[in-house]
Amino acid sequence: MNDSSVVPRISKLAVASVLAGCVPFGMVFLLILHNSCPCVEIGSEVFANAGLSGFFALFVAIILGYVARRSIRKKPFLLRGLKVAQTGLVMGYGWLTLLVWVLLFAPLRHGHPGANEASAVGSLRTIYHVVQDSTASHQDLPKTLQQMGQLGLIDRNLANGLKSGYQFTYQLRSTHNDGILDGFVAVAEPVAPCITGKRAFYIDDTDVIRFEVIHSDSKPTSMPTAQSPPL
């Protein structure tokens, strides 16, 4: 019955669609908090639950948006909120598009973890040979990666400390604890743990690559040292 005296009410399904579309923002907030505040520990279970909730919520937003839009068009004299339903649809499809992009293209951008790890090991061996060549020619050891790059001994990316998803640190050390800097230590740590690499690596004058496995998406259990297991 089309009664002009009846005031259309906003569709509850349309409102629910928008609310469901807001759920994935919780996952985004956790990621921003995790990246901007390293001191804040967020467990992997929290990330998993948030991700699962966001995944189901985007489909709920799409389904409810369609149902609400159809109901509003069939009964415009009883229901309103067409733009609200459309907003829920846009949010749902927006999150779905982002999810597809992450699944398909993010791994390509970060590179395969295995390939990144192999590249990191190769870069550490390059650093080792640069230091050994300097020792054999009785020259002063390079003090920084930047100095190696300026001398043309390593490529620019490695000289800047970032290459193939890994961050490199290098420092001289005294092998005999006599104050003479006649050795070095170099460490390669994945920029995005468990994404760009699943292991952190270590090398020193012994030419033995050592590693520590990353068990979570936050930090290695411990940074690799001379006591870490050999590769």
Sequence and secondary structure as in RCSB ss.txt:
>XXXX:A:sequence
MNDSSVVPRISKLAVASVLAGCVPFGMVFLLILHNSCPCVEIGSEVFANAGLSGFFALFVAIILGYVARRSIRKK
PFLLRGLKVAQTGLVMGYGWLTLLVWVLLFAPLRHGHPGANEASAVGSLRTIYHVVQDSTASHQDLPKTLQQMGQ
LGLIDRNLANGLKSGYQFTYQLRSTHNDGILDGFVAVAEPVAPCITGKRAFYIDDTDVIRFEVIHSDSKPTSMPT
AQSPPL
>XXXX:A:secstr
   TTS  EE HHHHHHHHHHHTHHHHHHHHHHHHH TTS   HHHHHHHHHHHHHHHHHHHHHHHHHHHHHHH 
TTTEE HHHHHHHHHHHHHHHHHHHHHHHHHHHHH  HHHHHHHHHHHHHHHHHHHHHHHHTT    SSHHHHHH
TTSS HHHHTTEETTEEEEEEEE TTSSS   EEEEEEEESSBTTTBSEEEEEETT   EEEE  SSS  SS   
TTS B 
